[in-house]
Amino acid sequence: MHKDLKDRLTNISQKIQAACLEAQRSEKDVKLIAVSKLQSIEVIKAAYSLGINHFGENYAQELDKKVLATPKDIIWHFIGPIQSNKVKLIAKHAHWIHSLEREKVAKKLNDALEKERRKIQVLIQVNIDQEESKSGINSNNVIDFASHIDVNCPNLILKGLMFMPKINQSKKDKIDSMKNITALQNTFVNKFPACNVLSLGTSNDFEESILAGSTMIRIGESLLGRRS
Ligand SMILES: *Cc1c(COP(=O)(O)O)cnc(C)c1O
């Protein structure tokens, strides 16, 4: 398993390097987040031993269990839908949240963080292709939601936007999605200059995402192997 993991990491690192070269961007500006949902503690430890220290989780209870059993200097990214009854666990452990999309949840998180005496860096999830089944807010509401967080949630440090574009779309539609993302990102950063993080790209599309300006790619199965 360890050897496979190492090979997969080498393969992905080479692809990241090539995409950065093509985009004329520095590799330092693209953070690799290993999405470890439904993966074992052993897999996380093995990836950590290869130098990965950013991990992404989708479920609060799983995050809780894993944080307690893994090295203390791991940076944890919460990337899944946030259930209001789980905000306490997320407030306790996560360093980043990529999936903020509701004012009510933002307020609950802010209150829970107050009790924990912590702050969390957050990204607003945007449903760029307006898919019924997908989480995230509509592009038109991004500025208002960001202003709301800015004014009302001092424990949430707004850093940027997160996207999960449609998978399995035609090449042309994929390029259109990426263009829409880049345009929205530019408008957003104009308004909120400190919020230049762009979380975009999974196993499927991380190379195109780097070309579109992604600064955080979230890679699961193609790095850590099939989820159980
Ligand atoms: C699971 C997940 C990923 C990783 O997907 P892979 O296809 O395994 O790379 C990335 N982002 C989010 C929000 C996810 O839920």
The ligand as an ORCA input file, in Angstrom:
! r2SCAN-3c Opt
* xyz 0 1
  C     -14.700     13.689     -2.074
  C     -14.423     15.089     -2.411
  C     -13.274     15.428     -3.142
  C     -12.298     14.411     -3.663
  O     -12.822     13.731     -4.753
  P     -11.913     12.651     -5.548
  O     -12.713     12.378     -6.749
  O     -11.752     11.468     -4.661
  O     -10.621     13.320     -5.855
  C     -13.044     16.772     -3.373
  N     -13.884     17.732     -2.943
  C     -15.000     17.444     -2.245
  C     -15.899     18.546     -1.795
  C     -15.297     16.113     -1.974
  O     -16.427     15.833     -1.293
*
